Amino acid sequence: MNFDFPAFLVLASVLTGGIWLVDAWLFAPRRRRLVREAAAQGSAGAGASVAYKEPVLVEYARSFFPVIFIVLLLRSFLVEPFRIPSNSMMPTLLTGDFILVNKYAYGLRLPVLNNKFIEIGTPQRGDVVVFKFPEDDRTDYIKRVIGVPGDEIWYQNRTVYINGEPQERLPIGTYTGVGSGMVMTGAQESLENLAGVEHHTLVRPGAPDLPPGCRELAYGPIKVPEGHYFVMGDNRDNSNDSRCWGFVPEKNLVGKAFAIWMHWDGARNGFPPVAWDRIADVIR
């Protein structure tokens, strides 16, 4: 079962803020009045201060509410961290990468409800995006945008065609993986130019155009409908993407990945299993 952290933050904010607000409105004035009356009668002292002390529940709510609410705002509207759990975006992203996602790049959305209330921008070809998996919106996926609304997409012989134009793919050499990515050692690494956006991809020599278990969605040009996007993983033969299950609706977008802030992969040799050279890398 996936833990719904946004819902938890909203609930915690409402609960702590509500306790603080109700106390400030209804009970705190009464406590202050009782203290004033006790002082006026000349009986204010240690006993009075203890008797009219702020309740522990209110004290905790007042302390935690600002922190929880700030985290909610930052995570909902500015930046959200994610961890890469698989090899589908190799070699751009590796298993164990901790990334930052820009939450306002494609418009501001209400937490939990995910309704957009401010339009800012739209995904462009080549963007690395996080989105709710269309077949299970409790799961976050990360892929690269290949086609935008109105594009005709075709993937054949390891080449992406956009509106009939093949996208340049320059072979670099044989890839050598590390840690959890060692399984991709021997794959062919290429530099792909996707409508002006250059990035690296991996393919297995002799593998079919579609990953195992995918439907024949990309055999022949398909048109991206309005309000949807066609996405693929950079690890072309090991990615569950639009070739398998179709398009990403605009409403499922979470944000644009832009940086790696940590890499921790238990399958790497040595301790700690950190790839220091990946920290602060910009995602392209």
Short mmCIF file of the C-alpha atoms (twelve columns), coordinates in Angstrom:
data_MODEL
# 
_entry.id   MODEL 
# 
loop_
_atom_site.group_PDB 
_atom_site.id 
_atom_site.type_symbol 
_atom_site.label_atom_id 
_atom_site.label_alt_id 
_atom_site.label_comp_id 
_atom_site.label_asym_id 
_atom_site.label_seq_id 
_atom_site.Cartn_x 
_atom_site.Cartn_y 
_atom_site.Cartn_z 
_atom_site.pdbx_PDB_model_num 
ATOM 1   C CA . MET A 1   0.000   0.000  0.000   1 
ATOM 2   C CA . ASN A 2   1.386   3.408  -1.022  1 
ATOM 3   C CA . PHE A 3   1.550   6.052  1.680   1 
ATOM 4   C CA . ASP A 4   -0.270  9.210  0.567   1 
ATOM 5   C CA . PHE A 5   2.156   11.806 1.904   1 
ATOM 6   C CA . PRO A 6   0.385   14.858 0.373   1 
ATOM 7   C CA . ALA A 7   -2.866  13.809 2.038   1 
ATOM 8   C CA . PHE A 8   -1.014  13.340 5.324   1 
ATOM 9   C CA . LEU A 9   0.467   16.850 5.098   1 
ATOM 10  C CA . VAL A 10  -2.926  18.390 4.340   1 
ATOM 11  C CA . LEU A 11  -4.590  16.488 7.198   1 
ATOM 12  C CA . ALA A 12  -1.771  17.332 9.623   1 
ATOM 13  C CA . SER A 13  -1.918  21.012 8.639   1 
ATOM 14  C CA . VAL A 14  -5.681  21.159 9.117   1 
ATOM 15  C CA . LEU A 15  -5.507  19.297 12.438  1 
ATOM 16  C CA . THR A 16  -2.643  21.264 14.035  1 
ATOM 17  C CA . GLY A 17  -3.810  24.577 12.592  1 
ATOM 18  C CA . GLY A 18  -7.375  23.881 13.679  1 
ATOM 19  C CA . ILE A 19  -6.353  23.067 17.262  1 
ATOM 20  C CA . TRP A 20  -4.226  26.212 17.445  1 
ATOM 21  C CA . LEU A 21  -6.978  28.392 15.922  1 
ATOM 22  C CA . VAL A 22  -9.796  27.041 18.112  1 
ATOM 23  C CA . ASP A 23  -7.695  27.486 21.241  1 
ATOM 24  C CA . ALA A 24  -6.653  31.022 20.261  1 
ATOM 25  C CA . TRP A 25  -10.278 31.945 19.547  1 
ATOM 26  C CA . LEU A 26  -12.146 30.231 22.371  1 
ATOM 27  C CA . PHE A 27  -9.910  29.102 25.224  1 
ATOM 28  C CA . ALA A 28  -6.772  31.270 25.305  1 
ATOM 29  C CA . PRO A 29  -8.779  34.487 26.028  1 
ATOM 30  C CA . ARG A 30  -10.455 32.736 28.980  1 
ATOM 31  C CA . ARG A 31  -7.077  31.608 30.366  1 
ATOM 32  C CA . ARG A 32  -5.696  35.135 30.093  1 
ATOM 33  C CA . ARG A 33  -8.811  36.555 31.787  1 
ATOM 34  C CA . LEU A 34  -8.487  34.134 34.701  1 
ATOM 35  C CA . VAL A 35  -4.832  35.080 35.144  1 
ATOM 36  C CA . ARG A 36  -5.721  38.778 35.176  1 
ATOM 37  C CA . GLU A 37  -8.489  38.196 37.714  1 
ATOM 38  C CA . ALA A 38  -6.168  36.171 39.951  1 
ATOM 39  C CA . ALA A 39  -3.527  38.879 39.740  1 
ATOM 40  C CA . ALA A 40  -6.072  41.556 40.603  1 
ATOM 41  C CA . GLN A 41  -7.078  39.623 43.694  1 
ATOM 42  C CA . GLY A 42  -3.447  39.404 44.744  1 
ATOM 43  C CA . SER A 43  -3.334  35.643 44.406  1 
ATOM 44  C CA . ALA A 44  -1.239  35.369 41.235  1 
ATOM 45  C CA . GLY A 45  1.734   33.145 41.849  1 
ATOM 46  C CA . ALA A 46  3.275   29.820 40.961  1 
ATOM 47  C CA . GLY A 47  -0.025  28.034 41.499  1 
ATOM 48  C CA . ALA A 48  -1.947  30.381 39.245  1 
ATOM 49  C CA . SER A 49  0.598   30.222 36.440  1 
ATOM 50  C CA . VAL A 50  0.469   26.424 36.485  1 
ATOM 51  C CA . ALA A 51  -3.316  26.319 36.598  1 
ATOM 52  C CA . TYR A 52  -3.683  28.523 33.555  1 
ATOM 53  C CA . LYS A 53  -0.774  27.111 31.560  1 
ATOM 54  C CA . GLU A 54  -1.303  26.428 27.838  1 
ATOM 55  C CA . PRO A 55  -2.362  22.759 27.324  1 
ATOM 56  C CA . VAL A 56  0.346   20.438 25.992  1 
ATOM 57  C CA . LEU A 57  -1.764  19.525 22.927  1 
ATOM 58  C CA . VAL A 58  -2.094  23.190 21.992  1 
ATOM 59  C CA . GLU A 59  1.607   23.788 22.587  1 
ATOM 60  C CA . TYR A 60  2.539   20.944 20.226  1 
ATOM 61  C CA . ALA A 61  0.012   22.073 17.608  1 
ATOM 62  C CA . ARG A 62  1.332   25.655 17.718  1 
ATOM 63  C CA . SER A 63  4.911   24.377 17.339  1 
ATOM 64  C CA . PHE A 64  4.308   21.870 14.541  1 
ATOM 65  C CA . PHE A 65  1.762   23.732 12.398  1 
ATOM 66  C CA . PRO A 66  4.175   26.272 10.815  1 
ATOM 67  C CA . VAL A 67  6.705   23.543 9.955   1 
ATOM 68  C CA . ILE A 68  4.118   21.174 8.456   1 
ATOM 69  C CA . PHE A 69  2.403   23.968 6.538   1 
ATOM 70  C CA . ILE A 70  5.669   25.261 5.052   1 
ATOM 71  C CA . VAL A 71  6.613   21.731 3.965   1 
ATOM 72  C CA . LEU A 72  3.172   21.356 2.378   1 
ATOM 73  C CA . LEU A 73  3.563   24.617 0.440   1 
ATOM 74  C CA . LEU A 74  7.105   23.830 -0.731  1 
ATOM 75  C CA . ARG A 75  6.258   20.273 -1.741  1 
ATOM 76  C CA . SER A 76  2.984   21.195 -3.448  1 
ATOM 77  C CA . PHE A 77  3.985   24.318 -5.353  1 
ATOM 78  C CA . LEU A 78  7.793   24.540 -5.623  1 
ATOM 79  C CA . VAL A 79  9.971   21.430 -5.367  1 
ATOM 80  C CA . GLU A 80  9.304   17.783 -4.514  1 
ATOM 81  C CA . PRO A 81  11.964  15.083 -3.984  1 
ATOM 82  C CA . PHE A 82  11.721  11.633 -5.560  1 
ATOM 83  C CA . ARG A 83  13.890  8.510  -5.600  1 
ATOM 84  C CA . ILE A 84  14.543  6.560  -8.811  1 
ATOM 85  C CA . PRO A 85  13.571  2.910  -8.133  1 
ATOM 86  C CA . SER A 86  14.430  1.273  -11.488 1 
ATOM 87  C CA . ASN A 87  16.725  1.274  -14.521 1 
ATOM 88  C CA . SER A 88  14.149  2.523  -17.052 1 
ATOM 89  C CA . MET A 89  15.792  5.960  -17.460 1 
ATOM 90  C CA . MET A 90  19.402  4.760  -17.721 1 
ATOM 91  C CA . PRO A 91  21.891  6.182  -18.475 1 
ATOM 92  C CA . THR A 92  20.341  9.588  -17.676 1 
ATOM 93  C CA . LEU A 93  19.053  8.470  -14.272 1 
ATOM 94  C CA . LEU A 94  20.288  5.485  -12.275 1 
ATOM 95  C CA . THR A 95  18.628  3.356  -9.639  1 
ATOM 96  C CA . GLY A 96  19.304  5.116  -6.343  1 
ATOM 97  C CA . ASP A 97  19.304  8.669  -7.710  1 
ATOM 98  C CA . PHE A 98  17.430  11.130 -5.523  1 
ATOM 99  C CA . ILE A 99  16.039  13.865 -7.736  1 
ATOM 100 C CA . LEU A 100 14.276  17.201 -7.430  1 
ATOM 101 C CA . VAL A 101 11.140  17.956 -9.422  1 
ATOM 102 C CA . ASN A 102 9.925   21.425 -10.325 1 
ATOM 103 C CA . LYS A 103 6.237   21.493 -9.305  1 
ATOM 104 C CA . TYR A 104 5.291   24.782 -10.979 1 
ATOM 105 C CA . ALA A 105 6.828   24.206 -14.441 1 
ATOM 106 C CA . TYR A 106 3.513   22.937 -15.839 1 
ATOM 107 C CA . GLY A 107 1.140   24.976 -13.693 1 
ATOM 108 C CA . LEU A 108 0.151   25.052 -10.031 1 
ATOM 109 C CA . ARG A 109 -2.153  22.319 -8.760  1 
ATOM 110 C CA . LEU A 110 -4.061  21.865 -5.525  1 
ATOM 111 C CA . PRO A 111 -2.539  19.163 -3.295  1 
ATOM 112 C CA . VAL A 112 -4.425  15.841 -3.172  1 
ATOM 113 C CA . LEU A 113 -7.141  17.039 -5.603  1 
ATOM 114 C CA . ASN A 114 -4.483  17.757 -8.284  1 
ATOM 115 C CA . ASN A 115 -6.727  20.370 -9.932  1 
ATOM 116 C CA . LYS A 116 -4.745  23.018 -11.807 1 
ATOM 117 C CA . PHE A 117 -5.604  26.565 -10.746 1 
ATOM 118 C CA . ILE A 118 -2.783  28.537 -12.425 1 
ATOM 119 C CA . GLU A 119 -1.491  27.912 -15.962 1 
ATOM 120 C CA . ILE A 120 2.273   28.441 -16.329 1 
ATOM 121 C CA . GLY A 121 3.785   26.176 -18.980 1 
ATOM 122 C CA . THR A 122 3.474   22.878 -20.849 1 
ATOM 123 C CA . PRO A 123 5.856   19.950 -21.358 1 
ATOM 124 C CA . GLN A 124 8.201   20.197 -24.318 1 
ATOM 125 C CA . ARG A 125 9.820   17.399 -26.310 1 
ATOM 126 C CA . GLY A 126 12.833  16.158 -24.397 1 
ATOM 127 C CA . ASP A 127 11.582  17.133 -20.923 1 
ATOM 128 C CA . VAL A 128 12.070  14.514 -18.208 1 
ATOM 129 C CA . VAL A 129 8.734   14.462 -16.392 1 
ATOM 130 C CA . VAL A 130 7.230   12.812 -13.323 1 
ATOM 131 C CA . PHE A 131 3.575   11.808 -13.647 1 
ATOM 132 C CA . LYS A 132 0.920   9.623  -12.087 1 
ATOM 133 C CA . PHE A 133 0.837   6.284  -13.882 1 
ATOM 134 C CA . PRO A 134 -2.381  6.328  -15.967 1 
ATOM 135 C CA . GLU A 135 -3.236  2.744  -14.973 1 
ATOM 136 C CA . ASP A 136 -2.625  3.348  -11.237 1 
ATOM 137 C CA . ASP A 137 -2.562  6.973  -10.116 1 
ATOM 138 C CA . ARG A 138 -1.107  5.968  -6.737  1 
ATOM 139 C CA . THR A 139 2.213   5.260  -8.492  1 
ATOM 140 C CA . ASP A 140 4.637   7.902  -9.776  1 
ATOM 141 C CA . TYR A 141 6.518   7.295  -13.032 1 
ATOM 142 C CA . ILE A 142 9.364   9.220  -14.632 1 
ATOM 143 C CA . LYS A 143 9.984   9.252  -18.400 1 
ATOM 144 C CA . ARG A 144 11.061  11.568 -21.207 1 
ATOM 145 C CA . VAL A 145 8.488   13.415 -23.317 1 
ATOM 146 C CA . ILE A 146 8.775   12.255 -26.921 1 
ATOM 147 C CA . GLY A 147 5.548   13.590 -28.423 1 
ATOM 148 C CA . VAL A 148 3.331   16.552 -27.565 1 
ATOM 149 C CA . PRO A 149 -0.313  17.053 -28.592 1 
ATOM 150 C CA . GLY A 150 -0.704  16.863 -32.383 1 
ATOM 151 C CA . ASP A 151 2.590   15.024 -33.025 1 
ATOM 152 C CA . GLU A 152 2.724   11.837 -35.055 1 
ATOM 153 C CA . ILE A 153 5.109   9.409  -33.369 1 
ATOM 154 C CA . TRP A 154 6.717   6.287  -34.770 1 
ATOM 155 C CA . TYR A 155 9.443   4.177  -33.161 1 
ATOM 156 C CA . GLN A 156 11.063  1.785  -35.610 1 
ATOM 157 C CA . ASN A 157 14.532  0.219  -35.841 1 
ATOM 158 C CA . ARG A 158 15.596  2.024  -32.646 1 
ATOM 159 C CA . THR A 159 14.846  5.403  -34.205 1 
ATOM 160 C CA . VAL A 160 12.218  7.909  -33.077 1 
ATOM 161 C CA . TYR A 161 10.239  9.546  -35.881 1 
ATOM 162 C CA . ILE A 162 8.385   12.780 -35.089 1 
ATOM 163 C CA . ASN A 163 5.980   13.977 -37.774 1 
ATOM 164 C CA . GLY A 164 7.808   11.825 -40.294 1 
ATOM 165 C CA . GLU A 165 11.275  13.162 -39.414 1 
ATOM 166 C CA . PRO A 166 13.830  10.688 -37.967 1 
ATOM 167 C CA . GLN A 167 15.543  11.991 -34.855 1 
ATOM 168 C CA . GLU A 168 19.330  11.775 -35.083 1 
ATOM 169 C CA . ARG A 169 20.967  9.019  -33.023 1 
ATOM 170 C CA . LEU A 170 24.778  8.934  -32.837 1 
ATOM 171 C CA . PRO A 171 26.311  5.690  -31.472 1 
ATOM 172 C CA . ILE A 172 28.855  6.320  -28.702 1 
ATOM 173 C CA . GLY A 173 30.006  2.830  -27.727 1 
ATOM 174 C CA . THR A 174 29.371  -0.054 -25.367 1 
ATOM 175 C CA . TYR A 175 27.919  0.863  -22.005 1 
ATOM 176 C CA . THR A 176 29.428  -0.342 -18.717 1 
ATOM 177 C CA . GLY A 177 27.020  -0.309 -15.807 1 
ATOM 178 C CA . VAL A 178 27.723  -0.077 -12.074 1 
ATOM 179 C CA . GLY A 179 25.742  -1.123 -9.013  1 
ATOM 180 C CA . SER A 180 22.116  -1.920 -9.836  1 
ATOM 181 C CA . GLY A 181 22.828  -0.889 -13.426 1 
ATOM 182 C CA . MET A 182 25.398  -3.626 -14.069 1 
ATOM 183 C CA . VAL A 183 22.685  -5.628 -15.847 1 
ATOM 184 C CA . MET A 184 22.902  -3.110 -18.708 1 
ATOM 185 C CA . THR A 185 26.614  -3.696 -19.303 1 
ATOM 186 C CA . GLY A 186 27.089  -4.475 -22.985 1 
ATOM 187 C CA . ALA A 187 24.203  -2.305 -24.210 1 
ATOM 188 C CA . GLN A 188 24.834  0.225  -26.954 1 
ATOM 189 C CA . GLU A 189 24.912  3.826  -25.740 1 
ATOM 190 C CA . SER A 190 23.860  6.546  -28.164 1 
ATOM 191 C CA . LEU A 191 23.469  10.309 -28.193 1 
ATOM 192 C CA . GLU A 192 19.949  11.108 -29.365 1 
ATOM 193 C CA . ASN A 193 18.941  14.533 -30.649 1 
ATOM 194 C CA . LEU A 194 15.245  14.876 -29.923 1 
ATOM 195 C CA . ALA A 195 14.056  18.037 -31.645 1 
ATOM 196 C CA . GLY A 196 17.194  19.844 -30.466 1 
ATOM 197 C CA . VAL A 197 17.415  18.231 -27.006 1 
ATOM 198 C CA . GLU A 198 20.461  15.951 -26.732 1 
ATOM 199 C CA . HIS A 199 20.467  13.057 -24.271 1 
ATOM 200 C CA . HIS A 200 21.892  9.552  -23.955 1 
ATOM 201 C CA . THR A 201 19.954  6.344  -24.585 1 
ATOM 202 C CA . LEU A 202 20.618  2.608  -24.243 1 
ATOM 203 C CA . VAL A 203 19.529  -0.243 -26.542 1 
ATOM 204 C CA . ARG A 204 20.302  -3.948 -26.547 1 
ATOM 205 C CA . PRO A 205 21.732  -5.244 -29.832 1 
ATOM 206 C CA . GLY A 206 19.204  -7.580 -31.437 1 
ATOM 207 C CA . ALA A 207 16.334  -6.722 -29.085 1 
ATOM 208 C CA . PRO A 208 12.886  -5.891 -30.568 1 
ATOM 209 C CA . ASP A 209 11.608  -2.317 -30.787 1 
ATOM 210 C CA . LEU A 210 9.053   -2.954 -28.034 1 
ATOM 211 C CA . PRO A 211 9.953   -4.124 -24.499 1 
ATOM 212 C CA . PRO A 212 8.578   -7.553 -23.467 1 
ATOM 213 C CA . GLY A 213 4.866   -7.565 -22.710 1 
ATOM 214 C CA . CYS A 214 4.044   -4.348 -24.586 1 
ATOM 215 C CA . ARG A 215 1.225   -4.089 -27.086 1 
ATOM 216 C CA . GLU A 216 1.972   -3.126 -30.678 1 
ATOM 217 C CA . LEU A 217 1.157   0.515  -30.038 1 
ATOM 218 C CA . ALA A 218 4.117   2.059  -31.845 1 
ATOM 219 C CA . TYR A 219 4.193   -0.061 -35.017 1 
ATOM 220 C CA . GLY A 220 3.104   2.646  -37.402 1 
ATOM 221 C CA . PRO A 221 2.637   6.389  -36.797 1 
ATOM 222 C CA . ILE A 222 0.250   7.260  -33.989 1 
ATOM 223 C CA . LYS A 223 -1.066  10.747 -33.319 1 
ATOM 224 C CA . VAL A 224 -0.845  12.225 -29.837 1 
ATOM 225 C CA . PRO A 225 -4.328  13.481 -28.871 1 
ATOM 226 C CA . GLU A 226 -5.017  16.889 -27.390 1 
ATOM 227 C CA . GLY A 227 -4.246  17.099 -23.693 1 
ATOM 228 C CA . HIS A 228 -1.949  14.046 -23.755 1 
ATOM 229 C CA . TYR A 229 1.760   13.211 -24.115 1 
ATOM 230 C CA . PHE A 230 3.784   10.311 -25.501 1 
ATOM 231 C CA . VAL A 231 6.660   9.335  -23.191 1 
ATOM 232 C CA . MET A 232 9.520   6.834  -23.301 1 
ATOM 233 C CA . GLY A 233 12.352  5.751  -21.024 1 
ATOM 234 C CA . ASP A 234 15.930  6.392  -22.124 1 
ATOM 235 C CA . ASN A 235 16.654  2.706  -21.491 1 
ATOM 236 C CA . ARG A 236 14.612  1.830  -24.562 1 
ATOM 237 C CA . ASP A 237 14.536  -1.956 -24.175 1 
ATOM 238 C CA . ASN A 238 13.765  -1.919 -20.453 1 
ATOM 239 C CA . SER A 239 11.044  0.687  -20.034 1 
ATOM 240 C CA . ASN A 240 7.334   0.339  -19.412 1 
ATOM 241 C CA . ASP A 241 6.151   3.451  -21.250 1 
ATOM 242 C CA . SER A 242 3.742   4.855  -23.853 1 
ATOM 243 C CA . ARG A 243 4.661   2.089  -26.271 1 
ATOM 244 C CA . CYS A 244 2.999   -0.292 -23.801 1 
ATOM 245 C CA . TRP A 245 0.061   1.503  -22.190 1 
ATOM 246 C CA . GLY A 246 -0.607  4.640  -24.221 1 
ATOM 247 C CA . PHE A 247 -0.550  8.359  -23.517 1 
ATOM 248 C CA . VAL A 248 -0.100  10.413 -20.353 1 
ATOM 249 C CA . PRO A 249 -3.083  12.730 -19.703 1 
ATOM 250 C CA . GLU A 250 -2.154  16.303 -18.864 1 
ATOM 251 C CA . LYS A 251 -3.984  15.996 -15.541 1 
ATOM 252 C CA . ASN A 252 -1.525  13.257 -14.454 1 
ATOM 253 C CA . LEU A 253 1.555   15.498 -14.687 1 
ATOM 254 C CA . VAL A 254 3.432   16.077 -11.429 1 
ATOM 255 C CA . GLY A 255 6.379   18.194 -12.574 1 
ATOM 256 C CA . LYS A 256 9.669   18.474 -14.442 1 
ATOM 257 C CA . ALA A 257 12.785  16.718 -13.089 1 
ATOM 258 C CA . PHE A 258 15.736  19.104 -13.044 1 
ATOM 259 C CA . ALA A 259 18.520  17.929 -10.693 1 
ATOM 260 C CA . ILE A 260 20.056  15.012 -8.792  1 
ATOM 261 C CA . TRP A 261 20.743  15.867 -5.142  1 
ATOM 262 C CA . MET A 262 21.960  12.461 -3.907  1 
ATOM 263 C CA . HIS A 263 22.779  8.970  -5.172  1 
ATOM 264 C CA . TRP A 264 22.632  5.958  -2.841  1 
ATOM 265 C CA . ASP A 265 22.682  2.469  -4.339  1 
ATOM 266 C CA . GLY A 266 23.243  -0.479 -1.980  1 
ATOM 267 C CA . ALA A 267 24.415  -2.600 -4.920  1 
ATOM 268 C CA . ARG A 268 27.481  -0.399 -5.458  1 
ATOM 269 C CA . ASN A 269 30.878  -1.568 -4.202  1 
ATOM 270 C CA . GLY A 270 32.350  0.184  -1.171  1 
ATOM 271 C CA . PHE A 271 30.874  2.153  1.689   1 
ATOM 272 C CA . PRO A 272 29.075  4.407  1.689   1 
ATOM 273 C CA . PRO A 273 27.454  3.326  -1.600  1 
ATOM 274 C CA . VAL A 274 27.294  6.900  -2.868  1 
ATOM 275 C CA . ALA A 275 28.169  8.165  -6.348  1 
ATOM 276 C CA . TRP A 276 29.624  11.517 -5.316  1 
ATOM 277 C CA . ASP A 277 30.102  12.635 -8.925  1 
ATOM 278 C CA . ARG A 278 26.332  12.485 -9.555  1 
ATOM 279 C CA . ILE A 279 25.406  14.874 -6.745  1 
ATOM 280 C CA . ALA A 280 24.160  18.246 -8.087  1 
ATOM 281 C CA . ASP A 281 24.021  16.939 -11.675 1 
ATOM 282 C CA . VAL A 282 21.516  18.750 -13.884 1 
ATOM 283 C CA . ILE A 283 18.998  16.434 -15.579 1 
ATOM 284 C CA . ARG A 284 18.871  16.829 -19.340 1 
# 
